[in-house]
Amino acid sequence: MARARLRLRLSRADLERADALVGRARAGALRTNEERELEDYRTVATALEFLKSKARLCLKRSGH
């Protein structure tokens, strides 16, 4: 299970959309719904990194 968690990631389409939203945010051109969408991407990315960190610790503790 830990190894499977290490493979979790956003899809290419999600990464491209998040990059586009970041670009619009830097330009100061985000609409309210896009601000929420970008925050959702940040939340999911943070959760994925947390899960991956826990998986790495689990593998390290088990000697893998």
N, C-alpha and C positions, 0 to 999 in steps of 0.2 A: 504494500500500500504506500509506503514512504517513497519508493521509486516512482510510482505512478503520480504522486503529488508533485514530484520534481519536474514532470513533463507538462504540467498544467500551464497554459499561457493563453493570452488573448489571441483571437484570430487575426489574420493579416488585415481583414476588413475593419475590425475594431481598432487595431493599431493605427491604420490610416485615418480613420474617422477621428480618433483622439488627437492625432498629430494636426489634422485640419482645425480642430477646435482650439488647440493650443496656439496655432498661428493666428486665428481670429481673435483669441484673447489677448495676445501680444499687441495686436493692432487696435485693440479696444473696440472690437466690432461684434462681440458676442451678444446674442439676444438672451433673454431670461431663460428660456427653455434650453438653450445651448449651455448656459452656465450650469444648470442642473445636470445636463447630460455629461459635461466634462467632470463635474464632481462625482458622478456615478462611476465614470471610468477610473478616476483616482481612487475611489473607495474599493473597487474591485481589484485594481492593481495592488493596492496595499494589502488586501486580504490574501491575494495569491502569494505575495512575497512572505507574509506571515506563515502561511501553510508550508511554503518551501523551506523556510528557516526551521520550522518544527520538524519537517521531514529530514533535513540534513542532520539535525541533532539526534534524531531517532537512529539514523543510519550510523552515525559516529558512535553512539552508545552501544549499538549492537555489533560493532566491529566491522562494518561493511565499508 
